[in-house]
Amino acid sequence: MPTRSSDILVIGGGVNGLACAARLAAKGRKVMLLEAADTVGGGAGAREFAPGYRAPALAHLTQGLDPRMAAGMDLVRHGLEFHPGLATTVLSGGDPLVVRGGTAEGPDSSAFAALHAKLSAFARVLAPFRQMTAPRLGAGNRWGGFLRHGLGVRALGRDDFRELLRMILINVHDVAEDELTDDRLKGLLAFDATLGAWLGPRSPNSLILYLDRLARGVDPLLPKGGMGALAVALGRAAEAAGVSLRTGARVAQVLVEGDRACGVALEGGEEVRAGLVVSAMNPRVTFQALVGAQALDAGFFKRTHHIRSRGGAAKLHLALKGAPGFAADLRSRLVIAASHDAVEAAFNPVKYGEVPEAPVMEVILPSAHEPGHAPEGGHVISAIVQFAPHAPKAGAEAAREAMLEASLRVLEAQAPGLRGLVVGAEMLMPYDIEDLFGMVGGNWHHGELAVEQMLFNRPMAEMAQYATPVPGLWLAGAGSHPGGGINGAAGWNAAGAILEARA
């Protein structure tokens, strides 16, 4: 088959792959990005799930883009705009509760404001760690920056520093119980901390995920035109930087010759050669499927299989012929979580491969913000439903049907008559998400975000600085530091590490 050549190949056209490719190309490298789908964007794209109804393919909001990426790719010039920051409305069966940033209605308004201010201050101190290459354990050349940021943490003062350490090591359920009395706020705090994660509010260290969320931004953001518009802007910016985008190009194998990565083979047999290969794919997919055991140390290959990547979130799309009757502004972010205990109760059966009777969820209606998502008079519901089993005991199809029924039951309780409006439905379970987006276990972060899989252990100690044990092969996806979300920090960081290594 014909062989093409490039300086650098990037595998995967999600947010991180595009960020990495654009930064490298802007520095004069000849970069080709290979994406298996027909369009770039990955989980930030859009899909038509029913005739005339379009929904965010997976992620429907961003907690904030990496500011270096947004500025470096000049995304505003390429058409990216956001709707004003969304308010969150918590629906729990009683009165709805509106929350924006650190301001909440109700009897806990002062307590929530104080808690949010404290956690936000901790998040601001931790935020610089997201923009650095994590040090490799045992290596001395990266610890200077790490320690400088560490000194910034220490500058909190003794009492605040001690409180930060306490907060990092405890669970979000206890924080909610200690600091708040309003079950609706407890439910929101617990839901936001566990969104997209494989843990419940009572799980150890669950609060650190809430701090990571705040480090990315205070309020979630919705791009004008939906998440698909973000994908379009990223693609345009990458091409403007000089990246050659190839869609419909599924990589079957990373080519390794003389113990060095030298290109890839596509499905169909075409080989694409390059001096450097960068994978923005899941680390387990990269090594288990694309590189293979024959090119790796046996112990390393085995350990890549044990990178934990369980997904507990499902994605629900509903096509409606009319407006649903939620007791809330349809342009707000709706969170259905009655309490922190309700979030925990939704997680418990999933640990045993079962579907929860009352899942909790985050709901947006893109069609309430602008036309183009549904036929005139219709609406689209996009919901992240938690929790969902990635390996159901009842079988894939039975679990999908049970999850859809449970979700409709929860939605109907908040919007009576909703079932009568449904003209199309799509429930993407974690195993469907794995099949569609290459996310092992359906985990949105390409590997669980947990204390033992963060910083210099993400995805493994040998690859904490984006370089891998295979010379010429680098990582740039959400499975690397600092993790996932529609943000781009991992890809931008990886490009910086590559440029520094090859300077």
Secondary structure, 3 states (H helix, E strand, C coil): CCEEEEEEEEECCCHHHHHHHHHHHHCCCCEEEECCCCCCCHHHCEEEEECCEEEECCCCCECCCCHHHHHHCCCCCCCCCECCCCCEEEECCCCCEEEECCEECCCCHHHHHHHHHHHHHHHHHHHHHHHCCCCCCCCCCCHHHHHHHHHHHHCCCHHHHHHHHHHHCCCHHHHHHHHCCCHHHHHHHHHHHHCCCCCCCCCCCCHHHHHHHHHHCCCCECECCCHHHHHHHHHHHHHHHCCEEECCCCEEEEEEECCEEEEEEECCCCEEEEEEEEECCCHHHHHHHHHCHHHCCHHHHHHHCCCCCECCEEEEEEEECCCCCCCCCCCCEEEECCCHHHHHHHHHHHHHCCCCCCCEEEEECHHHHCCCCCCCCCEEEEEEEECCCCCCCCCHHHHHHHHHHHHHHHHHHHCCCHHHHEEEEEEECHHHHHHHHCCCCECCCCCCCCHHHCHHHCCCHHHCCCECCCCCEEECCCCCCCCCCCCCHHHHHHHHHHHHHCC
